[in-house]
Amino acid sequence: MSKLHASGTGTLTDRYVAEVVRRIPADQRGDVADELRATIADTVEARSLAGPETAEREVLTEMGDPIRLAARYADRPLALIGPALYPTYVRLLTVLLSTVLPVVTAVTAVLDVLDGQGVGEVIVGAIAAALSAGAQMIAWLTVVFALIERAGAVGRAWTPDDLPDRSVPKKRGAAAYAAVAWHALLIALIVWQHTAQPYRTDGGTRIDLLDPDLWSGWIWPILAGLVGLVTLDAIRAVRVWTRSLAVWSAVAQATFALPLAWVLHRQELFNPAFLSDANGGWQTPDSFYTVAVVGVLAVGVGEVVKRFREARD
């Protein structure tokens, strides 16, 4: 090691080691730095016939990009979505683009037709909605799977029990795809109705279907719960369901269902301007909201029970 520094060629090694260790956990940096310096010095010394500067450059070139080397030391994936998750990612993306996207596009077209838009405007609006919703689905699903990849959600070692001849995992996988599509559709519709303001009043004003005041409060935990459910449903599709994941699923379900039930109880879900214009003065009976609250809570409890049963199987 002293020969390497004495010859004035230690700068490249120092820079290489620094690039590696700054990308790994702090508690590993000292040992990794010592190991790398010793390896480089020994290899350079073994190639002394080539000259210290040339040998050092050759050794560092062979060791490769320090980012890749740091990833190996930190056991961190370099791919955004690795091969273990990629097939499921493609399947879920296909489900979303073939189910949720057509629904959003069709709803946009129908509302434009009801608003009296011309054929050209309806087509342009439908294309714009499809492009916007499709881009959002691709982006957010990619983010979800990238987070799963980095969280090590699929780090369980393979065993013969994972062979695809068991009916339960297949059923769970199909159910998970359907759940991802349903919860993603809810997110898309909530955001879309706020940004597109699809309902046009008799006066020609575009308004939200849901109460705009929700965006100052209760809509955020509802959306956060839905995002959590989409993430956990994606995990259900790629790994064995556990009790800890069932607990997180219960938290996400509560984050979504409880605020929604509260908003329904207070009759603050829909935009009053929309109800007034659409109902023509007819008041929605209180029993409607009571039934809706009970339904939301019953479905939420049922989903939580199902997830814990799956974790037990």
Secondary structure, 3 states (H helix, E strand, C coil): CHHHHHCCCHHHHHHHHHHHHCCCCHHHHHHHHHHHHHHHHHHHHHCHHHCHHHHHHHHHHHHCCHHHHHHHHHCCCCCCCCCCCHHHHHHHHHHHHHHHHHHHHHHHHHHHHHCCCCHHHHHHHHHHHHHHHHHHHHHHHHHHHHHHHHHCCCCCCCCHHHCCCCHHHHHHHHHHHHHHHHHHHHHHHHHHHHHHCCEECCCCCEECCECHHHHHCCHHHHHHHHHHHHHHHHHHCCCCCCHHHHHHHHHHHHHHHHHHHHHHHCCCCECHHHHHHHHCCCCCCHHHHHHHHHHHHHHHHHHHHHHHHHHHC
